[in-house]
Amino acid sequence: MTRISTRDGVLFALLVGLAVATRLLPHPPNFTALVAVSLLAGWVFQSRVLAACVPMAAMLLSDAVIGGYSLGIMIAVYAGLLAPLAMRRLIGDGRCAWRIGGAAALSSLAFFVVSNGAVWAFGTMYARDAGGLLACYVAAVPFFKWQLAGDLLYSGAMFGLAAVMPRAVATVRGLAPVGA
């Protein structure tokens, strides 16, 4: 079994804590740090498993307080929060605002498609036909604007903070510290 460094453990706890707090504190619909936390975890942690555990732990902890919902929808929501982990290459060195914004926007879109597809497939609000699917996605658009805004804001803030702390990030990523 691989040991997790103290620095990785602290970063893990901070990321999970931030995501949980943004879900539990009052906020506009879907305006949370979950996607940004997933993006940063996927970029900073060498271990893909550790990175994936960040959004999963945040969801499990916050859902324990908020409450659950349909199992099929929950599985899709949790899976949708793993999509940002695949954006590591797009993010590159983590210094380009356009790349980070693009990764956040693509992650928002992936989450929108997956989660609302699950609402249509596993829920009872929409007819099981093309019209019902379209109605489901149209009804979700107001939520998407908040999701996208939150994902862009939190991603910019978190990667901006990482940019001003290059030694800490380089150490967590297993790279030589900047200037060494």
ABEGO torsion letter per residue (X at the ends): XBBBBAAAAAAAAAAAAAAAAAAABBBBBGBBAAAAAAAAAAAABABAAAAAAAAAAAAAAAAAAAEBBBAAAAAAAAAAAAAAAAAAAAAEAGABAAAAAAAAAAAAAAAAAAAAAAAAAABAABBBBAAAAAAAAAAAAAAAAAAAAAAAAAAAAAAAAAAABAAAAAAAAGBBBBGX
